């Protein structure tokens, strides 16, 4: 009988992928919260000007290879949204992932995004049907102020407060990002 694996799904624009994306995956694998990480770059978005999907996938691939040179079986990049061409609702994307990976899925999310999840498409179904692991990047965060998923595990005190939006801003200002991006991606 095949043992069911725990699969962590990390979605995002990855424009560019940051050290925070990679460290989240590392924490989850090292602490055995999940057995495998699947990065899912989003499709085209009307609300953000992003690099092409192919370029973002290449940056993510390089960052993953550089940061995880020995964990090739544990980390993959799924192109479901890139191949779709458009950004999908998280609920729809996770349903496709559930069909593809029949294992136990966990949607990995930052606490800041979890606070806004109630406004996402199909939010009620998303919160009921899927398991979440949230990284809390803020000390003393009030856990009562959000609409919580039925299954939520919180990783406390994750102190890498960097986002792709921040990186794009710093690049525009021609500042250094050597500590925030990994080798080949930088």
Helices and strands as residue ranges (DSSP letters): E 6-12, H 19-30, E 36-41, H 53-67, E 75-78, H 80-84, H 90-100, E 104-110, H 111-114, G 117-119, H 123-129, E 131-135, E 151-155, H 164-172, G 183-185
